[in-house]
Amino acid sequence: MQTRHGGWTVVANPAAGRSRRRSVQRLAELEARTSILRSRGLDVVIERSTSLDHARALATNAAAAGRDLVAAGGDGTAGALAGIAAEHHRRFAVVPIGSGNDFARVLGIDRKDPVAALELLDDDRGIDRTIDLAQANDRWYNCVTCSGFDAEANRWANSVTRLTGTPLYIAAVLRTLVVYRPQPFVVTVDGVAHERTAWMVSVANTTTYAGGMQIVPTAEIDDGLLDVCIVGDVSIAKFLWNFPKVFSGKHGSTHGVEFLRGREMTVETAGHAAGELWADGERVDSLPATMRAIAGALVVRVPS
């Protein structure tokens, strides 16, 4: 049950967005906008984090003190802080100043003017919506986990500083096609095992990831279920030819692409294959990993 509201704490990730100049600008905009909100009588403060672990600590302290949380950063920051808000029964909001901003996308938040999302803290501008979150092992996430091809693409993308947004993810896909090949997986959905040789296995709480790729276009954020997309052992040419369809969500018509749905899913590699799990752009763990849908876990601010 949601507790009494005690003001909002904005936890800002200055590293979000990959551009130092833009980060300085965004922080100045955040400070200016929160000053305006305070002048209207809203209780809003900003805390600047130095790392994701520091952001978690700041958010935990604020939530324990009875304050609602705002994540000013990318999907990794939003996923980590949303879990803290859920654990402490606090409301949550997001200011999308990262690279992909897929969580904000599915919530209907304007990503072209991200700092304006602070206006949703005003009851005249925003409303509360109850949605699901997901857990990968013991880590919370908002959007999608990656294993196989897209995990490797995520790993490489996190090492790149000269690109951002959709161009970064396209470059990551093209580079990963050169070095990666399909692996044997076992995907267990609500106790039923599915053995597949696959390029990738993505377990989704929301429709999109990687800056707008509609990996599971039918996923719903409040149905208490997770959706998995398995891209099977198709040829490189077929993979590359059909890749643009993911932006419109039409890749499901491609032979070798499979969707499954359930409340709990375990992804593991078979034989001697190794693998990693990434979620919302952050490394979670080595495989195997178990993902669970946590129905109605979060109350989030969205446009009214």
C-alpha positions as CSV (number, residue, x, y, z in Angstrom):
1,M,0.0,0.0,0.0
2,Q,1.3,3.5,-0.9
3,T,2.3,5.6,2.1
4,R,2.0,9.3,2.7
5,H,3.9,11.6,0.3
6,G,6.9,13.4,1.7
7,G,8.2,15.4,-1.3
8,W,10.3,14.4,-4.3
9,T,14.0,13.7,-4.5
10,V,15.6,13.9,-7.9
11,V,18.6,11.6,-8.2
12,A,20.6,12.9,-11.2
13,N,23.2,10.8,-13.1
14,P,25.6,13.4,-14.7
15,A,27.1,10.7,-16.9
16,A,23.8,10.0,-18.7
17,G,23.8,10.9,-22.4
18,R,27.5,10.3,-23.0
19,S,28.3,14.0,-23.6
20,R,30.0,16.0,-20.8
21,R,28.9,19.3,-22.3
22,R,25.3,18.1,-22.5
23,S,25.5,16.7,-19.0
24,V,26.5,20.1,-17.6
25,Q,23.7,21.8,-19.5
26,R,21.1,19.2,-18.4
27,L,22.1,19.6,-14.7
28,A,21.7,23.4,-15.0
29,E,18.3,22.9,-16.6
30,L,17.3,20.5,-13.8
31,E,18.3,23.0,-11.1
32,A,16.4,25.8,-12.8
33,R,13.3,23.7,-13.3
34,T,13.3,22.5,-9.7
35,S,13.6,26.1,-8.5
36,I,10.5,27.0,-10.4
37,L,8.6,24.0,-8.9
38,R,9.7,25.0,-5.4
39,S,8.5,28.5,-6.1
40,R,5.0,27.0,-6.7
41,G,5.2,25.2,-3.3
42,L,6.4,21.7,-4.4
43,D,8.9,20.0,-2.2
44,V,11.6,19.0,-4.7
45,V,15.3,18.5,-4.1
46,I,18.2,17.3,-6.3
47,E,21.0,14.9,-5.4
48,R,23.9,14.4,-7.8
49,S,25.3,10.8,-8.1
50,T,28.8,9.9,-9.0
51,S,28.0,6.3,-10.0
52,L,25.1,3.9,-10.3
53,D,25.9,2.5,-6.9
54,H,26.0,6.0,-5.5
55,A,22.6,6.7,-7.1
56,R,21.2,3.6,-5.5
57,A,22.5,4.7,-2.1
58,L,21.0,8.2,-2.5
59,A,17.7,6.9,-3.6
60,T,17.6,4.3,-0.7
61,N,18.2,7.1,1.8
62,A,15.6,9.3,0.4
63,A,13.0,6.6,0.1
64,A,13.7,5.4,3.7
65,A,13.0,9.0,4.8
66,G,9.6,8.9,3.1
67,R,10.4,10.8,-0.1
68,D,9.2,9.8,-3.6
69,L,11.9,9.3,-6.2
70,V,12.8,10.8,-9.6
71,A,15.5,9.2,-11.8
72,A,17.2,11.8,-14.0
73,G,19.3,9.6,-16.3
74,G,19.0,6.7,-18.7
75,D,17.2,3.4,-18.6
76,G,19.9,1.8,-16.3
77,T,19.4,4.5,-13.7
78,A,15.6,4.4,-14.1
79,G,15.6,0.6,-13.6
80,A,17.7,0.6,-10.5
81,L,15.8,3.5,-8.8
82,A,12.4,2.1,-9.8
83,G,13.1,-1.0,-7.8
84,I,14.1,1.0,-4.8
85,A,10.8,3.0,-5.1
86,A,8.9,-0.3,-5.3
87,E,10.6,-1.8,-2.3
88,H,9.9,1.3,-0.1
89,H,6.3,1.8,-1.5
90,R,7.2,5.2,-2.9
91,R,6.0,6.9,-6.1
92,F,8.4,7.2,-9.0
93,A,9.1,9.5,-11.9
94,V,11.7,9.7,-14.7
95,V,13.5,12.5,-16.5
96,P,14.9,10.9,-19.6
97,I,18.4,12.3,-20.2
98,G,20.1,9.1,-21.2
99,S,20.9,7.4,-24.5
100,G,17.9,5.1,-25.1
101,N,15.2,6.4,-22.8
102,D,12.9,3.5,-23.6
103,F,11.1,3.5,-20.2
104,A,10.1,7.1,-20.8
105,R,9.0,6.2,-24.3
106,V,6.5,3.6,-23.1
107,L,5.2,6.0,-20.4
108,G,4.4,8.6,-23.0
109,I,7.0,11.1,-21.7
110,D,8.4,13.7,-24.2
111,R,12.1,12.8,-24.8
112,K,12.8,15.8,-26.9
113,D,12.4,18.1,-23.9
114,P,13.4,15.7,-21.1
115,V,13.7,18.2,-18.3
116,A,10.1,19.2,-18.9
117,A,9.2,15.8,-17.4
118,L,9.7,17.4,-14.0
119,E,6.5,19.3,-14.6
120,L,4.6,16.0,-14.1
121,L,5.4,16.2,-10.4
122,D,2.8,18.9,-10.3
123,D,-0.6,17.3,-9.7
124,D,-2.1,19.6,-12.4
125,R,0.3,18.1,-15.0
126,G,0.8,14.5,-14.1
127,I,-1.1,11.5,-12.7
128,D,-0.1,8.3,-10.9
129,R,-0.3,5.0,-12.8
130,T,0.3,1.5,-11.3
131,I,2.6,-0.7,-13.5
132,D,4.6,-3.9,-13.4
133,L,8.3,-4.2,-12.8
134,A,10.5,-7.2,-13.5
135,Q,13.4,-8.9,-11.6
136,A,16.4,-10.6,-13.2
137,N,17.8,-12.8,-10.4
138,D,17.9,-10.2,-7.6
139,R,18.1,-7.1,-9.8
140,W,15.1,-4.9,-10.7
141,Y,14.6,-3.8,-14.3
142,N,12.0,-1.8,-16.2
143,C,12.3,-2.8,-19.9
144,V,14.1,-5.7,-21.4
145,T,16.9,-8.2,-20.6
146,C,19.3,-9.3,-23.3
147,S,21.2,-12.5,-23.7
148,G,23.2,-13.7,-26.7
149,F,23.6,-11.4,-29.6
150,D,22.0,-8.3,-28.0
151,A,24.0,-8.8,-24.7
152,E,27.2,-8.7,-26.7
153,A,25.9,-5.6,-28.6
154,N,25.1,-3.9,-25.2
155,R,28.6,-4.8,-23.9
156,W,30.2,-3.1,-26.9
157,A,27.9,-0.1,-26.9
158,N,28.8,0.6,-23.3
159,S,32.4,1.0,-24.4
160,V,31.6,3.6,-27.0
161,T,31.5,7.3,-26.3
162,R,31.3,8.9,-29.7
163,L,27.8,7.7,-30.6
164,T,24.4,7.9,-28.8
165,G,20.8,6.8,-29.2
166,T,19.6,4.8,-32.2
167,P,22.9,5.3,-34.3
168,L,24.8,3.7,-31.4
169,Y,22.7,0.6,-31.3
170,I,22.7,0.2,-35.1
171,A,26.5,0.4,-35.0
172,A,26.5,-2.2,-32.2
173,V,24.4,-4.6,-34.3
174,L,26.6,-4.3,-37.3
175,R,29.8,-4.8,-35.3
176,T,28.3,-7.8,-33.4
177,L,27.3,-9.5,-36.6
178,V,31.0,-9.8,-37.4
179,V,32.0,-11.5,-34.1
180,Y,29.0,-13.4,-32.8
181,R,27.3,-16.6,-33.9
182,P,24.1,-18.4,-32.7
183,Q,24.4,-20.3,-29.4
184,P,22.4,-23.2,-27.8
185,F,19.9,-21.9,-25.2
186,V,17.3,-23.4,-22.9
187,V,14.4,-21.0,-22.2
188,T,12.1,-22.2,-19.5
189,V,8.7,-20.5,-19.4
190,D,6.5,-21.2,-16.3
191,G,8.2,-24.6,-16.0
192,V,8.1,-25.6,-19.7
193,A,11.6,-25.9,-21.2
194,H,12.2,-24.8,-24.8
195,E,15.6,-25.8,-26.4
196,R,16.7,-23.5,-29.2
197,T,19.8,-22.5,-31.1
198,A,19.4,-18.8,-31.3
199,W,21.0,-15.5,-32.0
200,M,19.4,-13.9,-29.0
201,V,16.8,-14.2,-26.2
202,S,15.2,-11.0,-25.0
203,V,12.8,-11.0,-22.0
204,A,10.6,-8.0,-22.0
205,N,8.4,-6.1,-19.5
206,T,7.9,-3.3,-22.1
207,T,7.7,-3.2,-25.9
208,T,10.9,-1.4,-26.7
209,Y,14.6,-1.3,-25.9
210,A,17.8,0.0,-27.5
211,G,16.4,3.4,-28.4
212,G,13.0,2.4,-29.8
213,M,13.5,-1.1,-31.2
214,Q,10.1,-2.8,-30.7
215,I,11.5,-6.2,-29.7
216,V,8.1,-7.4,-28.4
217,P,5.4,-5.1,-29.8
218,T,2.6,-6.8,-28.0
219,A,4.1,-6.6,-24.5
220,E,2.0,-4.7,-21.9
221,I,3.4,-3.0,-18.8
222,D,0.5,-3.8,-16.6
223,D,-0.5,-7.4,-17.4
224,G,1.6,-9.2,-14.8
225,L,3.4,-11.1,-17.5
226,L,6.8,-11.1,-19.3
227,D,7.2,-11.7,-23.0
228,V,10.3,-13.3,-24.6
229,C,11.5,-12.9,-28.2
230,I,13.8,-15.7,-29.5
231,V,15.6,-15.0,-32.7
232,G,16.6,-18.5,-34.0
233,D,19.5,-19.7,-36.1
234,V,18.8,-17.8,-39.3
235,S,21.5,-16.8,-41.7
236,I,23.5,-13.6,-41.3
237,A,21.9,-12.3,-44.6
238,K,18.4,-13.0,-43.3
239,F,19.2,-11.5,-39.9
240,L,20.6,-8.3,-41.5
241,W,17.8,-8.1,-44.1
242,N,15.0,-8.3,-41.5
243,F,16.7,-6.2,-38.8
244,P,15.1,-2.9,-39.8
245,K,11.6,-4.5,-39.1
246,V,12.3,-4.4,-35.4
247,F,11.8,-0.6,-35.4
248,S,8.2,-1.1,-36.5
249,G,7.7,-4.4,-34.6
250,K,7.1,-6.3,-37.8
251,H,10.0,-8.8,-37.3
252,G,7.5,-11.3,-35.8
253,S,6.5,-12.3,-39.3
254,T,10.0,-13.5,-40.1
255,H,10.6,-17.3,-40.0
256,G,12.8,-18.1,-37.0
257,V,11.4,-15.4,-34.7
258,E,9.4,-16.8,-31.9
259,F,7.4,-15.1,-29.0
260,L,6.5,-16.7,-25.7
261,R,4.7,-15.3,-22.6
262,G,4.7,-16.2,-18.9
263,R,5.2,-15.0,-15.3
264,E,8.7,-16.5,-14.8
265,M,11.4,-17.4,-17.3
266,T,14.8,-18.9,-16.9
267,V,17.4,-18.4,-19.7
268,E,20.5,-20.6,-19.8
269,T,23.1,-21.7,-22.3
270,A,23.4,-25.4,-23.2
271,G,26.6,-27.4,-23.4
272,H,29.8,-25.5,-22.8
273,A,28.5,-22.2,-24.2
274,A,29.0,-19.1,-21.9
275,G,26.7,-16.1,-21.8
276,E,25.9,-12.9,-20.0
277,L,22.6,-11.2,-19.1
278,W,22.1,-7.5,-19.5
279,A,19.1,-5.4,-18.5
280,D,18.2,-1.8,-19.4
281,G,21.8,-1.3,-20.7
282,E,23.5,-2.6,-17.6
283,R,25.2,-6.0,-17.0
284,V,23.3,-8.1,-14.5
285,D,25.0,-11.5,-14.2
286,S,26.3,-14.5,-16.1
287,L,23.7,-17.0,-17.3
288,P,21.7,-18.9,-16.1
289,A,19.3,-16.2,-15.0
290,T,15.7,-16.1,-13.9
291,M,13.3,-13.3,-14.8
292,R,10.0,-12.7,-12.9
293,A,7.1,-10.3,-13.5
294,I,6.2,-8.4,-10.3
295,A,2.6,-7.3,-11.0
296,G,1.6,-3.8,-9.8
297,A,5.0,-3.2,-8.2
298,L,5.4,0.5,-9.0
299,V,3.3,3.7,-9.0
300,V,4.8,6.0,-11.6
301,R,4.1,9.6,-12.7
302,V,2.9,9.9,-16.3
303,P,1.4,12.7,-18.4
304,S,-2.3,13.3,-17.5
